[in-house]
Amino acid sequence: PLLRSEDNIALFERHGVLNRAEINSRVDIVLENYTKTIHIEALTLLEMINREVIPAITLYSNLLCETINNKASIRADSSVEYELLSRLTACSKELFSLSSSLKMAVASAERSNDILKKANEYHDNILKIMADIRKYADSAESVVPPSYWPYPTFGELLFKI
């Protein structure tokens, strides 16, 4: 957007690099590419969280519940399983809530016809929600065993040959 300042337009026109219409077109193209890229990433993230991550957390949480019940039947300590279940429940709840927020934010941004306003919405709001989702997904990944996790873990990506 700073390319559209009068000083910059005058500079480009003075040196015969770009005229006002060309600058405006280039800015619009860059902003449109930016918003489309983040839009695709946001929709992909929503699908990953709702169709893979939350169900994986639910499956492992179910195993923890069964373990807690089994330990209770023999009066064994299940404080570790309770703590893990508590963490996963909090992550799952936040992921579900943030997914709804992300879906609404994307829909709101897409209603805008002003490309700069849309780009700012993606930058200021949508990327923040996506980062928050990432934080909770990473937290859950550190607890859920790889056999339940739907994607390769960071360790697998970095060290598995």
Residue pairs with C-beta under 8 A, 6 or more apart in sequence:
1 27
1 31
1 116
2 8
3 9
3 23
3 26
3 27
4 23
4 24
4 27
8 23
9 20
9 23
12 18
12 19
12 23
13 19
13 20
18 26
28 115
31 115
31 116
31 118
31 119
32 115
34 119
34 122
35 109
35 115
35 118
35 119
35 122
38 122
38 123
38 126
38 127
39 106
39 109
39 110
39 122
41 130
42 102
42 106
42 126
42 130
43 106
45 102
45 130
45 133
46 99
46 102
46 103
46 106
48 150
48 151
49 95
49 99
49 133
49 137
50 99
52 150
52 151
53 95
53 137
53 140
53 150
54 92
54 95
54 96
54 99
55 150
56 144
56 148
56 149
56 150
57 88
57 91
57 92
57 95
57 140
57 144
58 92
59 148
60 88
60 143
60 144
60 145
60 148
61 85
61 88
61 89
61 92
63 148
64 81
64 84
64 85
64 88
65 85
67 78
67 81
68 78
68 81
68 82
68 85
71 77
71 78
71 81
72 78
84 143
87 139
87 140
87 143
88 140
88 143
88 144
91 136
91 137
91 139
91 140
91 143
92 140
94 132
94 136
95 133
95 136
95 137
95 140
98 129
98 132
98 133
98 136
99 133
101 129
102 126
102 129
102 130
102 133
105 121
105 125
105 126
105 129
106 126
108 121
109 118
109 121
109 122
109 125
109 126
110 118
112 118
112 121
141 149
141 153
141 154
146 153
146 156
152 160
